Amino acid sequence: MKSLRILIADDHELVRRGIRGVLRSQGGWRVVAEAANGREAVEKALELKPDVAVVDIGMPELDGVEVARQLREAVPDTKVLVLTMHDSDHMVRRALHAGACGYLLKSDLTDCLRKAVKAIAEGKRFLTPKVSEIVLKGFLKARSPHQQGGRANLRISPREYEIIRHLFKGKSNKEIAAQLGITVRTVETHRSKIMLKLGLHSLAELIHYALDNEII
């Protein structure tokens, strides 16, 4: 395979060292930069334009999902591989929607990292069998009979769309109010209307709805 220039972003030095060791064992691959937080990862990617960025989700400054989103827009030729301990369906979907080309659990690092990097560098997607199963189970759950019924056709207003996006990012009502320049009570009212309109009963259901209908 052709030579590859790789960026590693993880806030734990020992993890970066382990990733570096695995990647360097592949002839022609070169780690051109390392970052300890998401903002630094974006800055170095903009400067160096690596072929592949191996990015942890749980980083300070910017999380790995936001890094993937920014790189997709600013450096589209840099392919992002998310490497994380999070094995939830909504986290996988969130990363892929943001622009990640692969999702690899840290428990699979030794066995699958080289395969994952090779695959996304060739323009393919990469999910381990375990991650694929997580996504499939989440898809089947979201499509279960009690959740069907044409909700995707219900109209979401621009303001409701903004509220959903901020809820998806884990922001509180108070934080959303400050971000949008409205009162907390107004946020609560919008949130109640969204849940009522979509026939949802929890934030978890709202996240699944947003992902399934590509609101996020």
Steps between C-alpha positions, in 0.01 A plus 500: 500500500612860438662699780265669743533809717308457825394728785422354845271688741441370853530674835688206654869480412517125564217439255670714236820305557316170450331621180831632371668167564236306307503738205876524471523125454339550158760585238451833328268645764617807689354674805543867409336654808336432834240702689382489862168675443247556226588858418866413460400209274306732268784754491762238413276339239445838335874560496626156396200352311568137598344214306344351814415638843453247782284687751369419848146614579545607863753781464506845662449824304313326216375142510588257224161535333541875463854444372362265234236757403752783466748291305229382261430864416852644508725208398274253314794294374594409859312185594397475865509177698333523841671289765305483826370299793138609432298213357152654489293510183429873519870580544592295193229669295601842629861446392406370156253781439774747592725365227707222656585225252562235763414416859735279699473397864821525702454138602555413130800728454772237470305272265325752277679837498715431193202354311287800590760757391564315173128475424413866554815614319366308199170686521305225676304497827620291790297356787608197697247214522419605856429860399294385202289290734449799732379713208270224373339450841446873534346517154262213570398656832435835334287330236296294747118516450425729795739761359369499143216708367626771271655730759775590253239689298414728791636848447778625728537879518843666469496588872402145597781375279748717693366374833537137390858558386597653835326222695687248289827662607403444864431864586265591784193721458692786663794461262269486199320814615829688531618376160179601319428818696163383634364418846527161666121486510487547123745212454286281725190592297673416169627174645152397615349585162767299319436191713123538460519556125721195445326278752820448698539450875871533576819669386636160389205455264555851365866419423398186308238699309751771407750244372249287311356803323839670444413808705846482655 
